[in-house]
């Protein structure tokens, strides 16, 4: 990294639960979700420049547009509109997370870019103004701006503090199959699902086993329709649940990435190593879930 370049982690976002109500007259599904963030993810770098530009690198960069349709570019343009002239920056996005995988990659990339751009070109801009820009990018925008565990409700825009979570060693697995969000929601509607936005009150949770027991009382209402569309997600879930290190396994968001909680970092690392050996075509990573590190 050259002098003058600043960098931030764009952490993977995981929906520990996702409760989805039926489609409403306004065309949206009300939801309630506990979002946690990993200590792994993409990385965004920024340095001052005359104009806004974006380059994309990394193992999952193939086929990604660096144009105006990219959420990072949209975030930069909208922040520029707020702060006025002099907001040029050269941005580099390194894609380490699978694309369209239920990990909030685009929204988290945009959030990291916004945090960096404020440091570079608008250090006096307040949190509320920065969050307003993030909210304009989509339902996950505000939650993914800060990378802090949070409960999202409504369309995802109403945020409240998450329950106090202990460190959560985890394994993320993506079986390398598509799980388009729109198709999953349509399948959810076609199944006649009657989920609601109820959320059981969390008990005091002192370890990952306690969190796993509580999450078992919750749901991901998009898991069944996603598995109906793509059974290979079920193969990943079954492989995770079969491991002795796994306390709990569930799909994140609309898929296809799944997560498993483990009792310790050593257990998560052992599980990730075994799954990688058994399924070399899958994307498998050990991590910790909660608040993302400030990086």
C-alpha positions in Angstrom: 0.0 0.0 0.0 1.5 3.3 -1.1 1.7 6.5 1.1 -1.5 8.3 1.1 -3.6 5.2 0.7 -6.1 4.2 3.4 -7.8 0.9 3.7 -10.9 -0.6 5.4 -12.3 -4.1 5.8 -15.7 -4.6 4.2 -16.8 -7.5 6.5 -19.0 -10.4 5.5 -22.6 -9.9 6.8 -24.4 -12.9 8.3 -28.1 -13.1 9.1 -28.2 -15.2 12.3 -31.9 -15.3 11.9 -34.2 -13.9 9.2 -38.0 -13.7 9.9 -40.0 -12.7 6.8 -43.7 -11.8 6.8 -45.9 -12.3 3.7 -45.8 -9.9 0.8 -47.6 -6.6 1.6 -49.7 -4.3 -0.7 -46.7 -2.0 -1.1 -44.7 -4.9 -2.7 -42.4 -5.5 0.2 -41.9 -8.2 2.8 -41.6 -6.9 6.3 -38.7 -8.6 8.0 -36.8 -8.9 11.2 -33.2 -10.0 11.2 -30.2 -10.2 13.6 -27.2 -9.3 11.5 -23.7 -10.0 12.7 -20.4 -9.3 10.9 -17.3 -11.3 10.4 -13.6 -10.5 10.8 -13.1 -11.5 7.2 -14.4 -9.9 4.0 -13.5 -7.8 1.0 -11.1 -4.8 1.3 -11.5 -1.3 0.0 -8.6 1.1 -0.5 -8.8 4.8 -1.2 -6.5 7.7 -2.0 -7.1 11.3 -3.1 -7.5 12.0 -6.8 -9.0 14.6 -9.1 -11.9 12.3 -10.1 -13.7 9.3 -8.7 -12.6 6.0 -10.1 -12.8 2.3 -9.2 -10.6 -0.7 -9.9 -11.6 -4.2 -8.9 -9.2 -7.1 -8.1 -9.2 -10.3 -6.1 -10.3 -13.9 -6.5 -14.0 -13.0 -7.1 -13.5 -9.9 -9.4 -14.2 -11.7 -12.7 -17.2 -10.2 -14.4 -17.8 -7.4 -11.9 -18.5 -4.0 -13.3 -16.5 -1.1 -12.1 -18.9 1.3 -13.6 -21.7 3.5 -12.3 -23.9 0.4 -11.5 -21.4 -0.8 -8.9 -22.5 0.0 -5.3 -19.1 1.4 -4.4 -19.3 3.9 -7.3 -22.9 4.8 -6.4 -21.8 5.4 -2.8 -19.0 7.6 -3.9 -21.2 9.6 -6.3 -23.8 10.2 -3.7 -21.3 11.3 -1.1 -19.8 13.6 -3.6 -23.2 15.1 -4.2 -23.5 15.8 -0.5 -20.1 17.3 0.1 -19.7 19.1 -3.2 -16.5 19.5 -5.3 -13.2 18.2 -4.2 -14.5 14.7 -3.4 -12.4 12.8 -6.0 -10.8 9.6 -5.0 -9.2 6.5 -6.5 -10.9 3.4 -5.1 -9.7 -0.2 -5.2 -12.0 -3.0 -4.3 -10.4 -6.5 -3.6 -13.2 -9.1 -3.8 -12.4 -11.9 -1.4 -16.1 -12.9 -0.8 -18.2 -14.9 -3.3 -20.5 -12.6 -5.3 -24.3 -12.7 -4.7 -23.8 -15.1 -1.9 -26.0 -13.8 0.9 -23.1 -12.1 2.7 -24.0 -8.5 1.9 -20.9 -8.0 -0.1 -22.0 -5.0 -2.2 -23.6 -3.2 0.7 -20.6 -3.8 2.9 -18.2 -2.7 0.1 -20.2 0.5 -0.2 -20.1 1.0 3.6 -16.4 0.7 3.7 -16.0 3.1 0.8 -18.2 5.7 2.6 -16.2 5.4 5.8 -12.9 5.9 3.9 -14.2 8.7 1.7 -15.4 10.6 4.8 -11.8 10.4 6.2 -10.4 11.6 2.9 -12.7 14.3 1.7 -15.3 15.2 4.4 -13.9 14.6 7.9 -16.5 17.0 9.5 -19.5 15.1 8.0 -21.6 13.7 10.9 -22.6 10.1 11.3 -26.3 10.8 10.6 -25.4 12.4 7.3 -23.2 9.5 6.3 -25.8 7.0 7.3 -28.4 8.8 5.2 -26.2 8.3 2.2 -25.8 4.6 3.1 -29.6 4.2 3.5 -30.2 5.6 0.0 -28.2 2.7 -1.4 -30.6 -0.1 -0.3 -32.2 -1.8 2.6 -28.9 -3.2 4.0 -27.1 0.0 3.5 -27.3 1.5 6.9 -26.6 -1.8 8.8 -23.6 -2.5 6.6 -22.1 0.9 7.0 -20.8 0.4 10.5 -20.3 -3.4 10.6 -21.8 -3.7 14.1 -24.2 -6.4 15.1 -27.7 -5.0 14.8 -31.4 -6.0 14.6 -32.9 -4.8 11.3 -36.7 -4.5 10.9 -39.2 -3.1 8.4 -37.6 -3.3 5.0 -34.3 -3.6 6.8 -34.0 0.2 7.5 -35.2 0.2 11.1 -32.2 -0.6 13.2 -31.9 -1.3 16.9 -29.0 -2.6 19.1 -28.3 -6.3 19.0 -28.4 -8.4 22.1 -25.0 -8.6 23.8 -23.3 -11.5 22.1 -20.2 -13.4 23.2 -17.5 -14.0 20.7 -18.9 -16.4 18.1 -16.3 -18.7 16.4 -17.9 -19.8 13.1 -17.4 -21.4 9.7 -18.8 -20.0 6.5 -19.5 -22.3 3.5 -20.6 -21.4 0.0 -21.2 -24.4 -2.2 -20.5 -22.3 -5.4 -24.1 -22.2 -6.6 -26.3 -19.2 -7.4 -29.2 -18.2 -5.1 -30.8 -15.1 -6.6 -32.6 -13.1 -4.0 -35.6 -12.3 -6.3 -36.2 -15.9 -7.2 -36.0 -17.0 -3.6 -38.6 -14.4 -2.5 -40.9 -15.5 -5.3 -40.5 -19.1 -4.2 -41.2 -18.1 -0.7 -44.5 -16.5 -1.9 -45.4 -19.5 -4.0 -44.9 -21.9 -1.1 -47.6 -19.9 0.7 -45.2 -19.3 3.6 -46.9 -17.6 6.5 -43.9 -16.4 8.5 -44.0 -13.4 10.8 -41.6 -10.9 12.2 -41.8 -12.2 15.8 -38.5 -12.4 17.7 -38.1 -14.4 20.8 -36.5 -12.5 23.6 -32.9 -13.5 24.0 -31.7 -14.9 27.4 -28.3 -13.9 28.8 -25.8 -15.6 26.5 -22.4 -16.2 27.8 -21.0 -18.5 25.1 -21.5 -19.7 21.6 -23.5 -22.8 22.8 -26.0 -20.4 24.5 -26.4 -18.4 21.3 -26.9 -21.6 19.3 -29.6 -22.8 21.6 -31.4 -19.5 21.3 -31.0 -19.4 17.5 -32.7 -22.8 17.3 -35.8 -21.0 18.4 -35.5 -18.6 15.5 -35.7 -19.2 11.8 -34.5 -18.2 8.3 -37.8 -18.1 6.4 -35.9 -18.0 3.1 -34.0 -21.2 3.7 -36.8 -23.6 2.6 -37.5 -21.8 -0.7 -33.8 -21.5 -1.4 -33.3 -25.2 -0.9 -36.2 -26.0 -3.1 -34.6 -24.0 -5.9 -31.1 -25.2 -5.2 -30.7 -28.5 -3.3 -26.9 -28.2 -3.2 -27.4 -25.6 -0.5 -28.9 -28.4 1.5 -25.8 -30.6 0.9 -23.7 -27.8 2.4 -25.9 -27.5 5.4 -26.0 -31.3 5.9 -22.2 -31.5 5.7 -21.8 -28.7 8.3 -24.4 -30.1 10.7 -22.7 -33.5 10.5 -19.4 -32.2 11.8 -18.8 -32.8 15.6 -17.5 -29.2 15.9 -20.8 -27.7 14.8 -23.2 -26.3 17.4 -25.7 -25.0 14.9 -26.0 -24.5 11.2 -28.2 -22.3 9.1 -28.3 -20.5 5.7 -27.6 -16.8 5.7 -29.9 -14.4 4.0 -31.3 -15.7 0.7 -28.2 -17.9 0.3 -26.2 -19.6 -0.9 -23.7 -19.1 2.0 -24.4 -21.1 5.2 -22.8 -20.6 8.6 -22.1 -22.9 11.6 -21.3 -21.8 15.1 -18.5 -23.6 17.0 -17.4 -23.6 20.6 -13.9 -22.3 20.0 -11.6 -20.9 17.3 -9.7 -24.2 17.3 -13.0 -26.1 16.6 -13.9 -23.7 13.8 -10.5 -24.0 12.2 -10.6 -27.8 12.4 -14.1 -27.9 10.9 -13.1 -25.5 8.1 -10.0 -27.6 7.3 -12.0 -30.9 7.1 -14.7 -29.4 4.9 -12.1 -27.9 2.6 -10.5 -31.4 2.2 -13.9 -33.1 1.7 -15.3 -30.4 -0.7 -12.4 -28.7 -2.4 -14.8 -26.9 -4.8 -16.6 -25.1 -2.0 -15.6 -21.7 -0.5 -14.9 -22.4 3.2 -13.6 -20.0 5.8 -13.3 -20.0 9.6 -14.0 -16.6 11.2 -15.5 -14.9 14.2 -19.0 -13.3 14.1 -20.2 -10.2 16.1 -18.9 -6.7 15.5 -16.4 -6.5 12.7 -12.9 -5.3 13.7 -12.1 -1.6 12.9 -9.8 -2.2 10.0 
